[in-house]
Amino acid sequence: MSERKGEKIGWIGGWIGSFIWLIPVSFVWLIHKQTAAAIILMLIFVLAITLTFQLTPWRYPKTYYYKLMLPNILLIYISALVCIYFYYELENGKVSWFLFIWLIVFFTPIITLGKRKWEM
């Protein structure tokens, strides 16, 4: 059986890429004196990177991908909610629930890859 190095790089690189935006956004919140948002987003980033390396499919070859992806997808939702909440708190505006419709897209990997396992 091959090393499957490309799939491993894709898993780790994809998840890191999904959360890398939290670093500059945290600095933006610090500039706007929203320290709580900055700290929460940095903690989410650290937790997401930790989960990315802990919940890899090659460590759990018999586990369905959706079980391994769900924690990080939930962290994406939480980080988006934190950003939206603090943005509208900063602007003193009301949140439109239509902002959350685009979050449905994050469930696409669960639908397309969810029943797959590392072990073939």
N, C-alpha and C positions, 0 to 999 in steps of 0.2 A: 504494500500500500504506500502511496506517495506521502510526502510530508504535509501537503495541503497548505503550504506557506502563504499562498495568495488569499485563501479563505481566512486564515488567522490574521493577516494584515488588514483584510477588509473588515473583520469583526472589530478589532481594536481601533483601527483608524476611523471607521464609521461612527463608533460611539464617541470617541474623543472629538471628532468633528461635529457631532451633534451638540456637544456641550461647551465647546471652546468659546462660543459667543458670550458665555456667562462672565468671562474675565473682563472684557472691555465694558460690558454693561455694568458690572460691579463698580468699575472706576467712574463711570458716568453717575451712578447713584451717589458715590462718595463726593463728587464735585457738587451735586445738588443737595448735599447734606442729608441724604437719606441713608444713614449708616446702617440701619436695620436691614434694609433691602440689600445693601452691598454684602453684609455679613451672611445673610441667608443664602444669597446666590453663590457666594464663594464656598459655603458649606455644602450646598447642593453639588457644586462642581467637584469638590473633593470626594464626596460620597459617590457620585456617578463614575468617576475614574476608578475608585476602589471597586465598585460593583462590576465595572467593565472587565477588570482583570480577575475578579473572583468568580464571576458567572460566565465563564467561557464554555462554549460547547465541547471543546476537547477535554475539559476537566470532567464534564458530565455528559459522556457520549450517548447515554440512553435517555436523556431528558429532552422533551420537546422544546424547540426553540422559543415558542411563545412563553414558556415558563421562565426562560432565561432572559428574554427581552422585556417582559412586563415591568420589572422594577425600574429600569432605566426609562422606559416610556412614561411611567408615572412621574418620574423626576422631571422629565421634559414638561409635562403638564403643570407640575407644581411650580417650576421656574417661570413658565409663561404666566401663570396666575399671579405670582409675586410681582413680576414686571408690570402687568396690567393694573394690579391693585395699587402699587406705589405710583405709577404714572398718573392714574386718575386721581389719586389722593393729592399729588403735586399740582395737578391742574384744577382741582376742585370741581371736577365734572362727574357726570354719571356714567357708569359703565354700560355699554350696549352689549347685550348677551350675544349678538351676532358676531362679536369678536372671537367667540369660542368655537364657532362652526369650523374654522380652518384646522382646529386641533384634531378633527376626525382623520385627517390625512396621516397622522402618526400611527394609526392602527393598521395602515396598509401592510407593513412588514409582518404583522401578526397574521393577517389574512393570507398573504402570499407564501410566507415561510414558516408559519406557526406549527404545522404538523411535521416538519422535517426534524430529523435528529442527526447528530454528527456521525453516529454509527450507521452505516448503510446496510 
